[in-house]
Each structure stands twice: as structure tokens, then as C-alpha cells.
């Protein structure tokens, strides 16, 4: 039996035991750079570094996040919401509609539904300030110390601030696993730009 299969069985067993004891799982793993985008090649040569970045998030909030933003990267969402604000779309329904329109292209886009608005409230606590929304995304949904540079939905570079990363050794190992990646060190080896 492979380690992956035994890991899945262990998780199921742990989950059953937790339910039996009256507990319920309240947290989930969020892939900061979704696996579906890795399959599409959007992580480029940086996938060794980015595909393993995960955060623990509340399940309900995690579901709400993906309901609103599908499999967009945090950096893309920040850009879209910033663009929505610049275009005068500052209410939650307007921003949601703008994001749907941008991510679905020429297909017909529906107005924000009650479910969309409930998801927005779950993720952003009803914030309607650009600064607070951006801060929430950076704090809760982006891996500390990692920022992707995106061009036409593909990652073309990564900025790494080592002092903000808790598991430095793993991240550094993953950086050097990226094939053909050029690492430029800035600011006392604490700021890295990978291209």
C-alpha cells in the first residue's frame, strides 16, 4: 500500500474517531496556489516551490472563498478587486459581479446572488474598504513571505521575504528544486527574487 493511500485511510479513521468523540473538524487545508492551476501549467517552473504552500483555514470560510473566487490566486483577486474599486464598483454585489465577469470572459454572467453575498460576508466580515479587504486577503489567504508575479494568468516570478517565512529551510530547498530558476538575492539575503 502506498504512503498516500495509508495517509488517506488514517485521515478517514481520525475523522471517524473525532465524530465518535463528539468533535467536528473545523479547519481545512487551503492550497494558496491551487492544484488545478498547477495542472494547467500556470505555476510554470515555480511549481516545486508553490504547490506545497498550504494554510489552515476554517472549512466554512474556505468553501466561501472558493465559491467567490474559484481557483484564482490571491494576487489575481487583489488585482481584480483593486480594479473594481478604481472603476467605481465599491459595493460587495458590484465587486462580485466584476470578478465573475473578469473570470468567465464572454460567457453570460449573473448578478451577485444571496449565496455570493453570504460568502462575501463569511470571507470579509462585511468589509467594504479596499484597504481592509486587501489586508484580509494578504493575512488570511496568502502564504506569509511569498508573493507571485503574474502576467496573463501565469506566474512569471516569485518574491520571497525570508524573515516572514516560518519554515525557511523547506522553502529554500523547494526554491532550488525549481528547474531553470534564477535567484537574485537582495537586502542581506532576506529578500529573494526568483525568475
N, C-alpha and C positions, 0 to 999 in steps of 0.2 A: 504494500500500500504506500502511495506517495505521501510526502510530508504535507502536501496541500490537502489531500483527502482526509488525512488524520486530523489536520487543523480544523477543517470544516466540521468533522464529527465531534471534535472537542467543543467547538463553539455551540453546536446544537445541544450537546449534553449540558454544557454550562447554562445555556438559555433555559432548558427544561428544568434544571435544578433550581435556578433562580425563580422561575414561575412557581415551582412547587413550594419554595420557602416564602412565597408571598411578595417577592421582589419583582420589579419590572425593569427591563433595560431602558435607560433614559438617555443614553448617549450613543452616537454613531460616528463612524469614521468618514470624514469628508476629504475626498481627493481634491486638493487645491487646483491641480491641473488634471481634469477628468480623463479617465482611461479611454473613453470613446474618442477623444481628440487625439490621443496617442495613436490609436488605430488609423486615424485619418492622416497621420504624419505631421500634425500641427505642432508637435513638440520638437520636431526637427532633430538635430544632433544633440539636443539638450535633454532628451527623454531619460537618460540614465540618472540625471540629477532630479528632474522634475516629477517623474512618475511615482516616486516613493514619498513625496511630501503629503502628509496627511495631518488633519486636525481632528480633535474630538469635539463634536458638536451635539447639541440636543436633537434628537430624532425629529421631533415635530418641526423645529426650526430648519433642519436640514431638508426635509421634504418641501417646506415652503420656499426655501432658497432655489431648489431645482425647478419647482413649479413656476417661479418667476423668471429664472434666468437660464433654464435648460442646461446646456453644458458649456456655457460661456466662462472664460477665465475672469478672475476678479478684476484684472487690469482692463479687460474689454468692457466690463459692466461699469466701472468707474468712468471710462471714456464715454460710454453711451449716456449715462445719467448726467454727466457734465455737459454733453452736447444738448441733451433735452433741456437743461436749465438755461443754457445760452440761447436756445430757441424759444424761450418763454414758457416752456412746459414745466411748471413747478409743482403741480398737484400730483398725488400718487396715481390717479387714473390716467392723467396725461403722460406721465413718465412710463407707466406700464405699457400703454398703447404705443409709445415711441419705441420702446425696447422690442415689443412684438413685431412692429413694422420693420425695424432695422434687422432683426434676426431671421425674419421669414421672407424677406425680399418682396417679390412681386405677388406672392400668394395673398389672398384676401385675409385681412386682419380684423379681428373682432375688438370691440371696445373692452375695457377692463371689466371683468366680471366680479361678482361678490367674492368668489373664491380667490381671485387675484388680489383683491383688496385685503382680504383676511391674511393672505400670505405676506403681503407687504407689511401689514401691521405686526405680524409674527417676527419677521426678519428685522424690521427697522423701528419697532416700538412706536410707530406712527410719526417718525421724524419727517419733517418737510424742509429741513435746511440742508443745502448741498454739503456744507462742511461736516455736519453730523452724520450724514449718510456715508460720505467718503470715509470718515473716521471709523464708522461701524464696519464697513467692508474691509478696510485695512487691518483692523484689530481682530475681527472675528473670522474672516474668510480668506485671508492671505497669509501665507507662511511667513513668520517673522524673519526679516533679514533677506528675503528673496523677492525680487521684482523682475518680471519678464518684460522684455521689449518686444512689442508685437507690431507686425506690419502685414496687412491684408490677411488677418486671421492666422498667421503663422508666427511662431516665436523665432526671432532672429538674433536675440541676445538676452543675457541674464545679468542683472546686477546683484551681487551678494555682499551684504554688510555682515561680516563675520561676528562682530560683537553682539549682534541681535539674535544670533542662532544658538539654540541650546545644545544641539548635537553636532558640534563643529567637525569632529573627526569623520563622521559618516558623510556629511555634506561634502567635505573636501575630497574624500575617497570617490564619491559619486561625480564630482566635477572632473576628476582625472579619468573617469571611465567614459566621459563624453568624447566620442571619436571626432578627430579633426577640430576640436575646440581650442580656441586661442584664449589664454587667460592673461589679462592685463591687471597688474596689481597697482592699486592707488592708495594713498593715505596709510602709510605704515603697515602695509599688508592686511589691513582691516576691510578695505573696500576692493572687491574684485569685479571686473567686467569681463564676461565670457562671451566671445563671438565665434 
